[in-house]
Amino acid sequence: MALQQTKPHISTLSLRHVLPEPLAVEQWAEIRPVIDGRDLLAAVHPDGVSSCSYDGWLGAVQDCPLAAAKEARQVELSNNDCDTGCCGGVFVTVRREGPFVLWTGWKNTNDIRVPSPPELRFDAAQYDAALAAAADDVSWEDPVHTAARLVAQALGNGEWFTRWGYRLVLVRPYRRELPADRKSPSVSVLFSPIDSRCTPTYYGLGFTVTGDETVEDQARRFLTRTLADDPRKSATLYGP
């Protein structure tokens, strides 16, 4: 009598957006992996934050942090609101294998006593759909995140900065919600000369997000002003 083979379990991925604490290092929403209905990081790194933030979904979905290709790569899933080389985190190897996406090779440098999850197997089509849905979901945004997203999408290809000899480094929202902090929410754009990678010089642009007009109008006015001339002329210098 032949033994009946057990089919491997196919997990389901969904992605949950969570706003960070007002003073967290990363101010974009955390993208938290939910596996078969359970928040994965709550089990393996309950005091950590997701290393996959929404800014990683602002470009093409196939370039987002959790995108799976035939070539395996290690992905940082969580950190302690700090650099993982210093404070540890959770890592997994992601690869595409035929009609499946596999998560294997778990590594927990935050706490080696925590049991690693088993190998996870996803239907590739469902997995890709979850990534796309996370990119399209903006229901979590507050006004400063909407403004930052609009600016990041407009500047995302970097062509404008390249024209002037610069490279876009980041676009970041800043939330100011504590009573002791009188500053308003703001959006910051950081760029650097293309030839200054060894000893970086950074320039910053930004604007305050107010309730006086629509977020779309505020972002549009900032972009019109920024794209009108050499962006360095109105920027603040950071560095040597």
C-alpha positions as CSV (number, residue, x, y, z in Angstrom):
1,M,0.0,0.0,0.0
2,A,1.5,3.3,-1.1
3,L,1.9,6.0,1.5
4,Q,-0.2,9.1,0.9
5,Q,2.0,12.1,0.4
6,T,1.0,15.2,2.4
7,K,0.8,18.3,0.2
8,P,2.9,21.3,1.5
9,H,0.8,24.0,3.2
10,I,0.3,27.1,1.0
11,S,0.2,30.2,3.2
12,T,-1.7,33.4,2.4
13,L,0.1,36.7,2.6
14,S,-1.6,40.1,3.3
15,L,0.1,43.3,4.3
16,R,-1.0,45.7,7.0
17,H,-0.2,49.4,7.2
18,V,0.6,50.8,10.6
19,L,1.4,54.4,11.4
20,P,4.6,54.8,13.3
21,E,5.0,56.5,16.7
22,P,5.4,60.3,16.2
23,L,9.1,60.2,17.1
24,A,10.0,57.0,15.4
25,V,13.0,57.1,13.1
26,E,11.0,56.0,10.1
27,Q,7.8,58.1,9.6
28,W,6.3,56.3,6.6
29,A,3.8,53.6,7.6
30,E,5.1,50.2,8.5
31,I,4.2,47.4,6.1
32,R,3.6,44.4,8.4
33,P,3.4,40.9,6.9
34,V,0.3,39.0,8.0
35,I,0.6,35.3,7.3
36,D,-2.6,33.2,7.4
37,G,-4.3,35.9,9.3
38,R,-1.5,36.4,12.0
39,D,0.9,39.3,12.3
40,L,4.2,37.5,11.8
41,L,6.4,40.1,13.5
42,A,4.2,40.1,16.6
43,A,5.3,36.6,17.2
44,V,9.0,36.7,16.3
45,H,9.9,40.3,17.2
46,P,7.0,41.8,19.3
47,D,8.9,44.9,20.4
48,G,10.3,45.7,17.0
49,V,9.1,47.7,14.0
50,S,8.8,46.5,10.4
51,S,11.8,47.3,8.2
52,C,9.5,47.3,5.2
53,S,8.0,50.8,5.1
54,Y,5.6,52.3,2.6
55,D,8.3,54.3,0.8
56,G,9.6,51.0,-0.5
57,W,6.3,50.7,-2.4
58,L,6.4,54.1,-4.1
59,G,8.1,52.8,-7.2
60,A,7.5,49.7,-9.3
61,V,6.0,46.9,-7.2
62,Q,8.6,44.5,-8.6
63,D,11.2,46.6,-6.8
64,C,9.5,46.7,-3.4
65,P,11.3,45.2,-0.4
66,L,9.3,41.9,-0.4
67,A,9.4,41.3,-4.2
68,A,10.4,37.8,-5.1
69,A,12.7,36.8,-8.0
70,K,14.3,33.5,-9.1
71,E,17.5,34.7,-7.5
72,A,17.3,34.3,-3.7
73,R,18.0,37.4,-1.6
74,Q,17.9,38.2,2.1
75,V,15.3,40.6,3.3
76,E,15.3,42.6,6.5
77,L,11.8,42.2,8.1
78,S,12.2,44.0,11.4
79,N,14.4,46.2,13.5
80,N,14.4,48.0,16.9
81,D,13.8,51.5,15.5
82,C,17.6,51.4,14.9
83,D,20.2,50.0,12.6
84,T,20.0,46.2,12.6
85,G,23.8,45.9,12.6
86,C,23.7,47.6,16.0
87,C,20.5,46.5,17.6
88,G,19.4,43.4,15.7
89,G,16.4,42.3,13.8
90,V,14.7,39.5,11.8
91,F,15.7,38.4,8.3
92,V,14.4,35.9,5.8
93,T,15.5,34.7,2.4
94,V,12.9,35.2,-0.3
95,R,12.9,33.5,-3.7
96,R,10.5,32.5,-6.5
97,E,10.4,28.8,-7.4
98,G,8.0,28.0,-10.2
99,P,4.4,28.9,-9.2
100,F,5.5,29.5,-5.6
101,V,7.3,32.1,-3.5
102,L,9.4,30.7,-0.6
103,W,10.5,32.3,2.6
104,T,13.4,30.3,4.1
105,G,16.7,30.7,6.0
106,W,15.3,32.7,8.9
107,K,17.7,34.7,11.0
108,N,16.9,36.5,14.3
109,T,19.7,38.7,15.5
110,N,17.4,40.4,17.9
111,D,16.8,37.3,20.1
112,I,18.2,34.0,19.2
113,R,16.0,32.3,21.8
114,V,12.9,32.9,19.8
115,P,12.0,29.9,17.6
116,S,12.2,30.6,13.9
117,P,9.1,30.2,11.8
118,P,9.0,27.2,9.5
119,E,9.6,27.5,5.7
120,L,6.7,29.5,4.3
121,R,5.3,28.7,0.8
122,F,3.0,31.1,-1.0
123,D,1.1,30.9,-4.3
124,A,3.1,33.3,-6.4
125,A,0.0,34.9,-8.0
126,Q,-1.6,35.6,-4.6
127,Y,1.7,36.9,-3.2
128,D,2.2,39.3,-6.1
129,A,-1.4,40.5,-5.7
130,A,-0.8,41.2,-2.0
131,L,2.2,43.4,-2.9
132,A,0.2,45.3,-5.5
133,A,-2.6,45.8,-3.0
134,A,-0.2,47.2,-0.4
135,A,1.1,49.7,-3.0
136,D,-2.4,50.9,-3.9
137,D,-3.7,51.2,-0.3
138,V,-3.5,54.8,0.9
139,S,-6.4,54.5,3.4
140,W,-3.9,54.7,6.3
141,E,-2.5,58.1,5.3
142,D,-2.9,61.3,7.2
143,P,-2.4,64.7,5.3
144,V,1.4,64.8,5.7
145,H,1.8,61.3,4.3
146,T,-0.4,62.2,1.3
147,A,1.7,65.2,0.6
148,A,4.9,63.2,0.9
149,R,3.6,60.5,-1.4
150,L,2.6,63.0,-4.1
151,V,6.0,64.7,-4.0
152,A,7.8,61.3,-4.0
153,Q,5.9,60.1,-7.0
154,A,6.5,63.3,-8.9
155,L,10.3,63.2,-8.2
156,G,10.7,59.5,-8.1
157,N,12.5,59.0,-11.4
158,G,15.2,61.4,-10.3
159,E,15.5,63.0,-13.8
160,W,15.1,66.6,-12.6
161,F,17.9,66.3,-10.0
162,T,20.2,64.5,-12.5
163,R,19.8,67.4,-14.9
164,W,21.4,69.6,-12.3
165,G,24.1,67.1,-11.3
166,Y,22.3,65.8,-8.2
167,R,20.7,62.6,-7.1
168,L,17.5,62.3,-5.0
169,V,18.2,60.7,-1.7
170,L,14.8,60.5,0.0
171,V,11.4,62.1,0.5
172,R,10.2,61.8,4.1
173,P,7.1,62.9,6.1
174,Y,7.5,64.2,9.6
175,R,4.6,64.0,12.1
176,R,4.6,66.4,15.0
177,E,1.8,65.3,17.4
178,L,3.3,65.7,20.9
179,P,1.9,68.8,22.8
180,A,5.4,69.8,23.8
181,D,6.5,69.9,20.1
182,R,5.0,73.0,18.6
183,K,6.1,72.2,15.0
184,S,3.6,71.4,12.3
185,P,3.8,68.3,10.1
186,S,6.2,68.7,7.3
187,V,7.7,67.0,4.2
188,S,11.4,66.9,3.6
189,V,13.3,66.2,0.4
190,L,17.0,65.4,0.6
191,F,19.4,65.4,-2.4
192,S,23.1,65.2,-2.9
193,P,25.6,65.9,-5.7
194,I,26.1,62.8,-7.9
195,D,29.9,62.9,-7.5
196,S,29.9,63.2,-3.7
197,R,29.2,59.6,-2.6
198,C,32.5,59.2,-0.7
199,T,32.2,62.4,1.3
200,P,28.5,63.2,1.0
201,T,27.1,66.7,0.9
202,Y,23.4,66.9,1.3
203,Y,20.9,69.6,0.5
204,G,17.4,69.7,2.0
205,L,14.1,71.2,0.7
206,G,10.8,71.0,2.4
207,F,7.4,72.5,3.3
208,T,5.0,72.6,6.2
209,V,1.7,70.9,5.7
210,T,-1.2,73.0,7.0
211,G,-4.9,72.8,7.1
212,D,-5.4,76.1,5.2
213,E,-5.7,74.5,1.8
214,T,-5.8,71.0,0.2
215,V,-2.8,68.7,0.5
216,E,-2.8,68.4,-3.3
217,D,-2.5,72.2,-3.8
218,Q,0.3,72.4,-1.2
219,A,2.3,69.6,-2.9
220,R,1.7,71.1,-6.3
221,R,3.0,74.5,-5.2
222,F,6.1,73.0,-3.7
223,L,6.8,71.0,-6.8
224,T,6.3,74.0,-9.1
225,R,8.7,76.0,-7.1
226,T,11.3,73.2,-6.8
227,L,11.2,72.3,-10.5
228,A,11.5,75.9,-11.7
229,D,15.2,76.3,-11.2
230,D,18.4,74.8,-9.8
231,P,17.0,73.2,-6.6
232,R,20.2,74.1,-4.7
233,K,19.3,77.7,-4.8
234,S,16.5,77.3,-2.3
235,A,17.9,74.4,-0.3
236,T,19.6,74.1,3.1
237,L,23.1,72.7,3.1
238,Y,23.9,69.7,5.4
239,G,27.4,68.5,5.6
240,P,30.8,69.8,4.5
